[in-house]
Amino acid sequence: MASSSNWTWEQNKLFENSVVTNNDDPDRFQKLAKVLGKTVEEVKVLYQNHVHDVNGTEAADIPLPNYKTGEAKGQHNKKK
C-alpha cells in the first residue's frame, strides 16, 4: 500500500483517539496502519514522537506556550 509520511489533522486525531482507546491491543499499530493507509513503521514512528513530546513536556524540557489571559480559549485580547 502506498503511503505518504505527511499526516492530515484527521489522521492525527484518529491516531490519538485510537491509541487512547486501544492501548492494550497488541495489534493496534497494524490495525491503525490499515485504517489510515499508512505503514506500520509510520504509525510506530508517530507513536514514538508523541511519547517523546509528552515525556519532554512532563519533564519541563519542552516549555508550554505562554498564553495571554483568555488567548488559549480563542479569546484574543485586542488593544483599543
Distance bins in CASP14 RR format, pairs under 12 A and 6 or more apart:
PFRMAT RR
TARGET T0000
AUTHOR 0000-0000-0000
RMODE 2
METHOD distances of the structure
MODEL  1
1 33 0 0 0 0 1 0 0 0 0 0 0
1 34 0 0 0 0 1 0 0 0 0 0 0
1 35 0 0 0 0 0 1 0 0 0 0 0
1 36 0 0 0 0 0 1 0 0 0 0 0
1 37 1 0 1 0 0 0 0 0 0 0 0
1 38 0 0 0 0 1 0 0 0 0 0 0
1 39 1 0 0 1 0 0 0 0 0 0 0
1 40 0 0 0 0 0 1 0 0 0 0 0
1 42 0 0 0 0 0 1 0 0 0 0 0
2 37 0 0 0 0 1 0 0 0 0 0 0
2 38 0 0 0 0 0 1 0 0 0 0 0
2 39 0 0 0 0 1 0 0 0 0 0 0
2 42 0 0 0 0 0 1 0 0 0 0 0
3 11 0 0 0 0 0 1 0 0 0 0 0
3 33 0 0 0 0 1 0 0 0 0 0 0
3 34 0 0 0 0 0 1 0 0 0 0 0
3 36 0 0 0 0 1 0 0 0 0 0 0
3 37 1 0 1 0 0 0 0 0 0 0 0
3 38 1 0 1 0 0 0 0 0 0 0 0
3 39 1 0 1 0 0 0 0 0 0 0 0
3 40 0 0 0 0 0 1 0 0 0 0 0
3 41 0 0 0 0 1 0 0 0 0 0 0
3 42 1 0 0 1 0 0 0 0 0 0 0
3 43 0 0 0 0 1 0 0 0 0 0 0
3 45 0 0 0 0 0 1 0 0 0 0 0
3 46 0 0 0 0 0 1 0 0 0 0 0
4 11 0 0 0 0 1 0 0 0 0 0 0
4 36 0 0 0 0 0 1 0 0 0 0 0
4 37 0 0 0 0 1 0 0 0 0 0 0
4 38 0 0 0 0 1 0 0 0 0 0 0
4 39 0 0 0 0 0 1 0 0 0 0 0
4 42 0 0 0 0 1 0 0 0 0 0 0
5 11 0 0 0 0 0 1 0 0 0 0 0
5 37 0 0 0 0 0 1 0 0 0 0 0
5 38 0 0 0 0 1 0 0 0 0 0 0
5 39 0 0 0 0 1 0 0 0 0 0 0
5 41 0 0 0 0 0 1 0 0 0 0 0
5 42 1 0 0 1 0 0 0 0 0 0 0
5 43 0 0 0 0 0 1 0 0 0 0 0
5 45 0 0 0 0 1 0 0 0 0 0 0
5 46 0 0 0 0 1 0 0 0 0 0 0
5 49 0 0 0 0 0 1 0 0 0 0 0
6 12 0 0 0 0 0 1 0 0 0 0 0
6 36 0 0 0 0 0 1 0 0 0 0 0
6 37 0 0 0 0 0 1 0 0 0 0 0
6 38 0 0 0 0 0 1 0 0 0 0 0
6 42 0 0 0 0 0 1 0 0 0 0 0
6 46 0 0 0 0 0 1 0 0 0 0 0
7 13 0 0 0 0 1 0 0 0 0 0 0
7 14 0 0 0 0 1 0 0 0 0 0 0
7 15 1 0 0 1 0 0 0 0 0 0 0
7 16 0 0 0 0 0 1 0 0 0 0 0
7 32 0 0 0 0 0 1 0 0 0 0 0
7 36 0 0 0 0 1 0 0 0 0 0 0
7 37 0 0 0 0 0 1 0 0 0 0 0
7 38 0 0 0 0 1 0 0 0 0 0 0
7 42 0 0 0 0 1 0 0 0 0 0 0
7 43 0 0 0 0 1 0 0 0 0 0 0
7 45 0 0 0 0 0 1 0 0 0 0 0
7 46 1 0 0 1 0 0 0 0 0 0 0
7 47 0 0 0 0 0 1 0 0 0 0 0
7 49 0 0 0 0 0 1 0 0 0 0 0
7 50 0 0 0 0 0 1 0 0 0 0 0
8 14 0 0 0 0 1 0 0 0 0 0 0
8 15 0 0 0 0 0 1 0 0 0 0 0
8 36 0 0 0 0 1 0 0 0 0 0 0
8 37 0 0 0 0 0 1 0 0 0 0 0
8 38 0 0 0 0 0 1 0 0 0 0 0
9 15 0 0 0 0 0 1 0 0 0 0 0
9 16 0 0 0 0 0 1 0 0 0 0 0
10 16 0 0 0 0 0 1 0 0 0 0 0
10 17 0 0 0 0 0 1 0 0 0 0 0
10 35 0 0 0 0 0 1 0 0 0 0 0
10 36 0 0 0 0 1 0 0 0 0 0 0
11 17 0 0 0 0 0 1 0 0 0 0 0
11 18 0 0 0 0 0 1 0 0 0 0 0
11 32 0 0 0 0 1 0 0 0 0 0 0
11 33 0 0 0 0 0 1 0 0 0 0 0
11 35 0 0 0 0 1 0 0 0 0 0 0
11 36 1 0 1 0 0 0 0 0 0 0 0
11 37 0 0 0 0 1 0 0 0 0 0 0
11 38 1 0 0 1 0 0 0 0 0 0 0
11 42 0 0 0 0 0 1 0 0 0 0 0
11 43 0 0 0 0 1 0 0 0 0 0 0
11 46 0 0 0 0 1 0 0 0 0 0 0
12 18 0 0 0 0 0 1 0 0 0 0 0
12 19 0 0 0 0 0 1 0 0 0 0 0
12 32 0 0 0 0 0 1 0 0 0 0 0
12 36 0 0 0 0 1 0 0 0 0 0 0
12 38 0 0 0 0 0 1 0 0 0 0 0
12 43 0 0 0 0 0 1 0 0 0 0 0
12 46 1 0 0 1 0 0 0 0 0 0 0
12 47 0 0 0 0 0 1 0 0 0 0 0
12 49 0 0 0 0 0 1 0 0 0 0 0
12 50 0 0 0 0 1 0 0 0 0 0 0
13 19 0 0 0 0 0 1 0 0 0 0 0
13 20 0 0 0 0 0 1 0 0 0 0 0
13 36 0 0 0 0 0 1 0 0 0 0 0
14 20 0 0 0 0 0 1 0 0 0 0 0
14 21 0 0 0 0 0 1 0 0 0 0 0
14 22 0 0 0 0 0 1 0 0 0 0 0
14 31 0 0 0 0 0 1 0 0 0 0 0
14 32 1 0 0 1 0 0 0 0 0 0 0
14 33 0 0 0 0 0 1 0 0 0 0 0
14 35 1 0 0 1 0 0 0 0 0 0 0
14 36 1 0 0 1 0 0 0 0 0 0 0
14 37 0 0 0 0 0 1 0 0 0 0 0
14 38 0 0 0 0 0 1 0 0 0 0 0
14 43 0 0 0 0 0 1 0 0 0 0 0
14 46 0 0 0 0 0 1 0 0 0 0 0
15 21 0 0 0 0 0 1 0 0 0 0 0
15 22 0 0 0 0 0 1 0 0 0 0 0
15 28 0 0 0 0 0 1 0 0 0 0 0
15 29 0 0 0 0 0 1 0 0 0 0 0
15 31 0 0 0 0 0 1 0 0 0 0 0
15 32 1 0 0 1 0 0 0 0 0 0 0
15 33 0 0 0 0 1 0 0 0 0 0 0
15 35 0 0 0 0 1 0 0 0 0 0 0
15 36 1 0 0 1 0 0 0 0 0 0 0
15 37 0 0 0 0 0 1 0 0 0 0 0
15 38 0 0 0 0 1 0 0 0 0 0 0
15 42 0 0 0 0 0 1 0 0 0 0 0
15 43 1 0 0 1 0 0 0 0 0 0 0
15 44 0 0 0 0 0 1 0 0 0 0 0
15 45 0 0 0 0 0 1 0 0 0 0 0
15 46 1 0 0 1 0 0 0 0 0 0 0
15 47 1 0 0 1 0 0 0 0 0 0 0
15 49 0 0 0 0 0 1 0 0 0 0 0
15 50 0 0 0 0 1 0 0 0 0 0 0
16 22 0 0 0 0 0 1 0 0 0 0 0
16 23 0 0 0 0 0 1 0 0 0 0 0
16 32 0 0 0 0 0 1 0 0 0 0 0
16 36 0 0 0 0 0 1 0 0 0 0 0
16 43 0 0 0 0 0 1 0 0 0 0 0
16 46 0 0 0 0 1 0 0 0 0 0 0
16 47 0 0 0 0 0 1 0 0 0 0 0
16 49 0 0 0 0 0 1 0 0 0 0 0
16 50 1 0 0 1 0 0 0 0 0 0 0
16 53 0 0 0 0 0 1 0 0 0 0 0
16 54 0 0 0 0 0 1 0 0 0 0 0
17 23 0 0 0 0 0 1 0 0 0 0 0
17 28 0 0 0 0 0 1 0 0 0 0 0
17 32 0 0 0 0 0 1 0 0 0 0 0
17 35 0 0 0 0 0 1 0 0 0 0 0
17 36 0 0 0 0 0 1 0 0 0 0 0
18 25 0 0 0 0 1 0 0 0 0 0 0
18 27 0 0 0 0 0 1 0 0 0 0 0
18 28 1 0 0 1 0 0 0 0 0 0 0
18 29 0 0 0 0 1 0 0 0 0 0 0
18 30 0 0 0 0 0 1 0 0 0 0 0
18 31 0 0 0 0 1 0 0 0 0 0 0
18 32 1 0 1 0 0 0 0 0 0 0 0
18 33 0 0 0 0 0 1 0 0 0 0 0
18 34 0 0 0 0 0 1 0 0 0 0 0
18 35 1 0 0 1 0 0 0 0 0 0 0
18 36 0 0 0 0 1 0 0 0 0 0 0
18 38 0 0 0 0 0 1 0 0 0 0 0
18 43 0 0 0 0 1 0 0 0 0 0 0
18 46 0 0 0 0 0 1 0 0 0 0 0
18 47 0 0 0 0 0 1 0 0 0 0 0
18 50 0 0 0 0 0 1 0 0 0 0 0
19 25 0 0 0 0 1 0 0 0 0 0 0
19 28 1 0 0 1 0 0 0 0 0 0 0
19 29 0 0 0 0 1 0 0 0 0 0 0
19 31 0 0 0 0 0 1 0 0 0 0 0
19 32 1 0 0 1 0 0 0 0 0 0 0
19 36 0 0 0 0 0 1 0 0 0 0 0
19 43 0 0 0 0 1 0 0 0 0 0 0
19 44 0 0 0 0 0 1 0 0 0 0 0
19 46 0 0 0 0 1 0 0 0 0 0 0
19 47 1 0 0 1 0 0 0 0 0 0 0
19 48 0 0 0 0 0 1 0 0 0 0 0
19 49 0 0 0 0 0 1 0 0 0 0 0
19 50 1 0 0 1 0 0 0 0 0 0 0
19 51 0 0 0 0 1 0 0 0 0 0 0
19 54 0 0 0 0 0 1 0 0 0 0 0
20 28 0 0 0 0 0 1 0 0 0 0 0
20 32 0 0 0 0 0 1 0 0 0 0 0
20 47 0 0 0 0 0 1 0 0 0 0 0
20 50 0 0 0 0 0 1 0 0 0 0 0
20 54 0 0 0 0 0 1 0 0 0 0 0
21 28 0 0 0 0 1 0 0 0 0 0 0
21 31 0 0 0 0 0 1 0 0 0 0 0
21 32 0 0 0 0 0 1 0 0 0 0 0
22 28 1 0 1 0 0 0 0 0 0 0 0
22 29 0 0 0 0 1 0 0 0 0 0 0
22 30 0 0 0 0 0 1 0 0 0 0 0
22 31 1 0 0 1 0 0 0 0 0 0 0
22 32 1 0 0 1 0 0 0 0 0 0 0
22 35 0 0 0 0 0 1 0 0 0 0 0
22 43 0 0 0 0 0 1 0 0 0 0 0
22 47 0 0 0 0 0 1 0 0 0 0 0
23 29 0 0 0 0 0 1 0 0 0 0 0
23 32 0 0 0 0 0 1 0 0 0 0 0
23 47 0 0 0 0 0 1 0 0 0 0 0
23 51 0 0 0 0 0 1 0 0 0 0 0
25 31 1 0 0 1 0 0 0 0 0 0 0
25 32 0 0 0 0 1 0 0 0 0 0 0
27 33 0 0 0 0 0 1 0 0 0 0 0
27 34 0 0 0 0 1 0 0 0 0 0 0
27 35 0 0 0 0 0 1 0 0 0 0 0
27 40 0 0 0 0 1 0 0 0 0 0 0
27 43 0 0 0 0 0 1 0 0 0 0 0
28 34 0 0 0 0 0 1 0 0 0 0 0
28 35 0 0 0 0 0 1 0 0 0 0 0
28 36 0 0 0 0 0 1 0 0 0 0 0
28 40 0 0 0 0 0 1 0 0 0 0 0
28 43 0 0 0 0 1 0 0 0 0 0 0
28 44 0 0 0 0 0 1 0 0 0 0 0
28 47 0 0 0 0 1 0 0 0 0 0 0
29 35 0 0 0 0 0 1 0 0 0 0 0
29 36 0 0 0 0 0 1 0 0 0 0 0
29 38 0 0 0 0 1 0 0 0 0 0 0
29 39 0 0 0 0 1 0 0 0 0 0 0
29 40 1 0 1 0 0 0 0 0 0 0 0
29 41 0 0 0 0 1 0 0 0 0 0 0
29 42 0 0 0 0 1 0 0 0 0 0 0
29 43 1 0 1 0 0 0 0 0 0 0 0
29 44 1 0 1 0 0 0 0 0 0 0 0
29 45 0 0 0 0 0 1 0 0 0 0 0
29 46 0 0 0 0 1 0 0 0 0 0 0
29 47 1 0 0 1 0 0 0 0 0 0 0
29 48 0 0 0 0 0 1 0 0 0 0 0
30 36 0 0 0 0 0 1 0 0 0 0 0
30 37 0 0 0 0 0 1 0 0 0 0 0
30 38 0 0 0 0 0 1 0 0 0 0 0
30 39 0 0 0 0 0 1 0 0 0 0 0
30 40 1 0 1 0 0 0 0 0 0 0 0
30 41 0 0 0 0 0 1 0 0 0 0 0
30 42 0 0 0 0 0 1 0 0 0 0 0
30 43 0 0 0 0 1 0 0 0 0 0 0
30 44 0 0 0 0 0 1 0 0 0 0 0
31 37 0 0 0 0 0 1 0 0 0 0 0
31 38 0 0 0 0 0 1 0 0 0 0 0
31 40 0 0 0 0 1 0 0 0 0 0 0
31 43 0 0 0 0 1 0 0 0 0 0 0
32 38 1 0 0 1 0 0 0 0 0 0 0
32 39 0 0 0 0 0 1 0 0 0 0 0
32 40 0 0 0 0 1 0 0 0 0 0 0
32 42 0 0 0 0 1 0 0 0 0 0 0
32 43 1 0 1 0 0 0 0 0 0 0 0
32 44 0 0 0 0 1 0 0 0 0 0 0
32 46 0 0 0 0 1 0 0 0 0 0 0
32 47 0 0 0 0 1 0 0 0 0 0 0
33 39 1 0 1 0 0 0 0 0 0 0 0
33 40 1 0 1 0 0 0 0 0 0 0 0
33 41 0 0 0 0 1 0 0 0 0 0 0
33 42 1 0 0 1 0 0 0 0 0 0 0
33 43 1 0 1 0 0 0 0 0 0 0 0
33 44 0 0 0 0 1 0 0 0 0 0 0
33 45 0 0 0 0 0 1 0 0 0 0 0
33 46 0 0 0 0 0 1 0 0 0 0 0
33 47 0 0 0 0 0 1 0 0 0 0 0
34 40 0 0 0 0 1 0 0 0 0 0 0
34 42 0 0 0 0 0 1 0 0 0 0 0
34 43 0 0 0 0 1 0 0 0 0 0 0
35 43 0 0 0 0 1 0 0 0 0 0 0
36 42 0 0 0 0 1 0 0 0 0 0 0
36 43 1 0 0 1 0 0 0 0 0 0 0
36 46 0 0 0 0 1 0 0 0 0 0 0
37 43 0 0 0 0 1 0 0 0 0 0 0
38 44 0 0 0 0 1 0 0 0 0 0 0
38 45 0 0 0 0 1 0 0 0 0 0 0
38 46 0 0 0 0 1 0 0 0 0 0 0
38 47 0 0 0 0 0 1 0 0 0 0 0
39 45 0 0 0 0 1 0 0 0 0 0 0
39 46 0 0 0 0 0 1 0 0 0 0 0
40 46 0 0 0 0 0 1 0 0 0 0 0
40 47 0 0 0 0 0 1 0 0 0 0 0
41 47 0 0 0 0 0 1 0 0 0 0 0
41 48 0 0 0 0 0 1 0 0 0 0 0
42 48 0 0 0 0 0 1 0 0 0 0 0
42 49 0 0 0 0 0 1 0 0 0 0 0
43 49 0 0 0 0 0 1 0 0 0 0 0
43 50 0 0 0 0 0 1 0 0 0 0 0
44 50 0 0 0 0 0 1 0 0 0 0 0
44 51 0 0 0 0 0 1 0 0 0 0 0
45 51 0 0 0 0 0 1 0 0 0 0 0
45 52 0 0 0 0 0 1 0 0 0 0 0
46 52 0 0 0 0 0 1 0 0 0 0 0
46 53 0 0 0 0 0 1 0 0 0 0 0
47 53 0 0 0 0 0 1 0 0 0 0 0
47 54 0 0 0 0 0 1 0 0 0 0 0
48 54 0 0 0 0 0 1 0 0 0 0 0
48 55 0 0 0 0 0 1 0 0 0 0 0
49 55 0 0 0 0 0 1 0 0 0 0 0
49 56 0 0 0 0 0 1 0 0 0 0 0
50 56 0 0 0 0 0 1 0 0 0 0 0
50 57 0 0 0 0 0 1 0 0 0 0 0
51 57 0 0 0 0 0 1 0 0 0 0 0
51 58 0 0 0 0 0 1 0 0 0 0 0
52 58 0 0 0 0 0 1 0 0 0 0 0
52 59 0 0 0 0 0 1 0 0 0 0 0
52 61 0 0 0 0 1 0 0 0 0 0 0
52 62 0 0 0 0 1 0 0 0 0 0 0
53 59 0 0 0 0 0 1 0 0 0 0 0
53 61 0 0 0 0 1 0 0 0 0 0 0
53 62 1 0 0 1 0 0 0 0 0 0 0
53 64 0 0 0 0 0 1 0 0 0 0 0
54 61 0 0 0 0 0 1 0 0 0 0 0
54 62 0 0 0 0 1 0 0 0 0 0 0
55 61 0 0 0 0 1 0 0 0 0 0 0
55 62 0 0 0 0 1 0 0 0 0 0 0
56 62 1 0 1 0 0 0 0 0 0 0 0
56 63 0 0 0 0 1 0 0 0 0 0 0
56 64 0 0 0 0 0 1 0 0 0 0 0
57 63 0 0 0 0 1 0 0 0 0 0 0
57 64 1 0 0 1 0 0 0 0 0 0 0
57 65 0 0 0 0 0 1 0 0 0 0 0
58 64 0 0 0 0 0 1 0 0 0 0 0
64 72 0 0 0 0 1 0 0 0 0 0 0
65 71 0 0 0 0 1 0 0 0 0 0 0
65 72 1 0 0 1 0 0 0 0 0 0 0
66 72 0 0 0 0 0 1 0 0 0 0 0
67 73 0 0 0 0 1 0 0 0 0 0 0
67 74 0 0 0 0 1 0 0 0 0 0 0
67 75 0 0 0 0 0 1 0 0 0 0 0
67 76 0 0 0 0 1 0 0 0 0 0 0
67 77 0 0 0 0 0 1 0 0 0 0 0
68 74 0 0 0 0 0 1 0 0 0 0 0
68 75 0 0 0 0 1 0 0 0 0 0 0
68 76 1 0 0 1 0 0 0 0 0 0 0
68 77 1 0 1 0 0 0 0 0 0 0 0
68 78 0 0 0 0 0 1 0 0 0 0 0
68 79 0 0 0 0 0 1 0 0 0 0 0
69 75 0 0 0 0 1 0 0 0 0 0 0
69 76 0 0 0 0 0 1 0 0 0 0 0
69 77 1 0 0 1 0 0 0 0 0 0 0
70 76 1 0 0 1 0 0 0 0 0 0 0
70 77 1 0 0 1 0 0 0 0 0 0 0
70 78 0 0 0 0 0 1 0 0 0 0 0
71 77 1 0 0 1 0 0 0 0 0 0 0
71 78 0 0 0 0 0 1 0 0 0 0 0
END
